[in-house]
Amino acid sequence: MKKAAGAALLFGCLFLHPAWADPEPQDRSEHMPTAPYLLAGSPTFDMTIAQFREQYNSANPDLPISEYRAIDDRDDKSNLTRAASKINENLYASTALEHGTGKIKTLQITWLPIQGPEEKSAHDKALAYMAAMLRFFEPGISAEDATKRLNNLINKGKGSRYFSQTEGALRFVIADNGEKGLTFAVEPIKLALATP
């Protein structure tokens, strides 16, 4: 029973809780953008989740991500496979994968805030995972610069249920839901050819 409740909470936190992940918001009076990775023809990273984990864990042995587990949601009409990995009680990694190829549409790290003496260390660990994810996709930057860029993104997205910033072929997304959590996502974008 506890495992089922945990799975339900995890699914809600990772994919329904960030408003941009819901293709049909429940409250139509509050227009939220549809997550770009849910749109037809959205791009994928050229790797599977197993390939990502192997490369990420090799580059970040102190911040490992365990195996992702598929999340079964019979109501999901997005035609994506969703999966998550529990890092600890308040930190999760998640993904949405293209059916058939298993290629990654989005990678997310979600931190669920906790109260009390462990709050600061839990927050710092969450930021370390988020910065490592950013650095994975921009390996030329230092850990310090990745942390600065992440903090800049978080500050820009503070209080926003959806904030995105495009850099080259990547979209960085912040979903700040205050006491309910913070999600950082990295997604590929489709590059358009410039016309003369």
C-alpha positions as CSV (number, residue, x, y, z in Angstrom):
1,M,0.0,0.0,0.0
2,K,2.8,2.4,0.9
3,K,4.5,1.7,-2.4
4,A,1.4,2.4,-4.4
5,A,0.8,5.7,-2.5
6,G,4.4,6.6,-3.2
7,A,4.1,5.9,-6.9
8,A,0.9,8.0,-7.1
9,L,2.6,10.9,-5.3
10,L,5.7,10.5,-7.5
11,F,3.6,10.6,-10.7
12,G,1.7,13.7,-9.5
13,C,4.8,15.5,-8.5
14,L,6.8,14.9,-11.6
15,F,4.3,15.1,-14.5
16,L,1.1,16.7,-13.3
17,H,2.5,19.1,-10.7
18,P,4.5,21.2,-13.2
19,A,1.7,22.8,-15.0
20,W,3.4,22.7,-18.4
21,A,3.3,18.9,-18.4
22,D,-0.5,18.8,-18.5
23,P,-1.8,18.9,-22.1
24,E,-5.3,19.8,-20.8
25,P,-5.2,22.0,-17.7
26,Q,-8.1,21.3,-15.3
27,D,-8.8,25.0,-14.8
28,R,-9.4,26.5,-18.2
29,S,-9.5,30.0,-16.8
30,E,-5.8,29.9,-16.1
31,H,-4.2,29.3,-19.5
32,M,-1.0,27.3,-19.2
33,P,1.2,26.5,-22.1
34,T,1.3,22.9,-23.3
35,A,4.7,21.3,-22.6
36,P,6.7,21.5,-25.9
37,Y,7.7,17.8,-25.5
38,L,4.0,16.8,-25.6
39,L,3.5,18.4,-29.0
40,A,3.4,16.3,-32.2
41,G,6.7,16.1,-33.9
42,S,8.7,17.4,-30.9
43,P,12.4,16.5,-31.0
44,T,14.2,14.0,-29.0
45,F,17.7,13.7,-27.7
46,D,19.7,11.2,-29.7
47,M,20.0,8.7,-26.8
48,T,17.9,6.3,-24.8
49,I,17.5,6.7,-21.0
50,A,19.9,3.8,-20.4
51,Q,22.6,5.5,-22.5
52,F,22.0,8.8,-20.6
53,R,22.2,7.1,-17.2
54,E,25.4,5.3,-18.1
55,Q,27.1,8.5,-19.4
56,Y,25.7,10.7,-16.6
57,N,26.7,8.4,-13.8
58,S,30.2,8.0,-15.3
59,A,30.6,11.8,-15.3
60,N,28.9,12.3,-11.9
61,P,29.8,9.4,-9.6
62,D,29.0,11.4,-6.5
63,L,25.5,12.3,-7.8
64,P,24.2,9.0,-9.3
65,I,20.8,8.4,-10.8
66,S,19.4,4.9,-10.2
67,E,17.5,3.0,-12.9
68,Y,14.4,4.7,-14.2
69,R,11.1,2.8,-13.7
70,A,8.2,3.1,-16.0
71,I,5.1,4.9,-14.6
72,D,1.9,3.2,-15.7
73,D,-0.8,5.8,-16.4
74,R,-3.8,4.4,-18.3
75,D,-5.3,7.9,-18.7
76,D,-2.2,9.3,-20.4
77,K,-3.1,10.1,-24.1
78,S,0.3,11.7,-24.9
79,N,1.7,8.5,-26.5
80,L,4.9,8.8,-24.4
81,T,6.5,6.4,-21.9
82,R,7.0,8.2,-18.6
83,A,9.6,6.9,-16.1
84,A,11.1,8.1,-12.8
85,S,14.0,7.4,-10.6
86,K,13.9,8.1,-6.8
87,I,17.1,9.7,-5.7
88,N,15.9,10.1,-2.1
89,E,12.7,10.9,-0.2
90,N,12.5,14.4,-1.6
91,L,14.4,14.3,-4.9
92,Y,13.4,12.5,-8.1
93,A,14.6,12.3,-11.7
94,S,12.1,11.7,-14.4
95,T,11.8,11.5,-18.1
96,A,9.3,11.2,-21.0
97,L,10.4,8.8,-23.8
98,E,9.3,8.5,-27.4
99,H,7.3,5.3,-28.0
100,G,9.1,2.9,-30.3
101,T,12.6,4.5,-30.2
102,G,12.8,5.0,-26.4
103,K,14.6,8.3,-27.1
104,I,14.4,11.1,-24.5
105,K,11.9,14.0,-25.0
106,T,12.6,15.6,-21.6
107,L,14.7,15.1,-18.5
108,Q,13.6,16.5,-15.2
109,I,14.9,16.8,-11.6
110,T,12.2,17.5,-9.1
111,W,12.8,18.6,-5.5
112,L,10.0,18.4,-2.9
113,P,10.9,20.8,-0.1
114,I,11.2,19.6,3.4
115,Q,11.0,21.5,6.7
116,G,13.4,21.3,9.6
117,P,17.1,21.0,10.2
118,E,17.7,18.9,7.0
119,E,16.1,21.6,4.7
120,K,19.3,23.3,3.7
121,S,21.3,20.2,3.0
122,A,18.4,18.7,1.0
123,H,18.1,21.9,-1.0
124,D,21.8,22.0,-1.7
125,K,21.7,18.4,-2.9
126,A,18.8,19.2,-5.2
127,L,20.8,22.1,-6.7
128,A,23.9,19.9,-7.1
129,Y,21.8,17.4,-9.1
130,M,20.2,20.1,-11.3
131,A,23.6,21.7,-12.0
132,A,25.1,18.3,-12.9
133,M,22.2,17.8,-15.3
134,L,22.9,21.2,-16.9
135,R,26.6,20.5,-17.1
136,F,25.9,17.1,-18.7
137,F,24.5,18.8,-21.7
138,E,27.0,21.6,-21.7
139,P,30.2,19.8,-20.7
140,G,32.5,22.7,-21.5
141,I,31.4,24.7,-18.4
142,S,32.8,24.3,-14.9
143,A,30.7,23.1,-12.0
144,E,30.8,26.6,-10.6
145,D,29.6,28.2,-13.8
146,A,26.8,25.5,-14.1
147,T,25.7,26.4,-10.5
148,K,25.6,30.1,-11.4
149,R,23.6,29.5,-14.6
150,L,21.2,27.2,-12.7
151,N,20.7,29.9,-10.0
152,N,20.1,32.5,-12.6
153,L,17.4,30.3,-14.3
154,I,15.8,29.6,-10.9
155,N,15.8,33.3,-10.0
156,K,14.2,34.2,-13.4
157,G,11.6,31.5,-12.9
158,K,10.9,32.2,-9.2
159,G,7.2,32.0,-8.6
160,S,6.5,30.9,-12.2
161,R,4.8,27.6,-12.8
162,Y,6.5,27.7,-16.2
163,F,9.6,29.5,-17.3
164,S,11.8,28.5,-20.2
165,Q,15.0,29.8,-21.7
166,T,16.5,28.6,-24.9
167,E,20.3,28.2,-25.3
168,G,21.4,26.8,-28.6
169,A,19.7,23.5,-29.2
170,L,18.5,23.2,-25.6
171,R,15.5,24.5,-23.7
172,F,15.9,24.8,-19.9
173,V,12.7,24.9,-18.0
174,I,11.9,25.9,-14.4
175,A,8.6,25.1,-12.7
176,D,8.5,26.8,-9.3
177,N,5.5,25.6,-7.3
178,G,6.7,27.1,-4.0
179,E,6.1,24.8,-1.1
180,K,5.0,22.0,-3.4
181,G,8.4,21.8,-5.2
182,L,10.8,22.9,-7.8
183,T,11.4,21.2,-11.2
184,F,14.3,21.8,-13.5
185,A,14.0,20.2,-17.0
186,V,16.3,20.0,-20.0
187,E,14.7,19.4,-23.4
188,P,15.9,19.4,-27.0
189,I,14.6,22.0,-29.4
190,K,14.0,21.7,-33.1
191,L,16.4,24.0,-34.9
192,A,15.0,25.8,-38.0
193,L,17.3,26.5,-40.9
194,A,17.7,30.2,-41.6
195,T,16.2,31.3,-45.0
196,P,18.1,33.8,-47.1
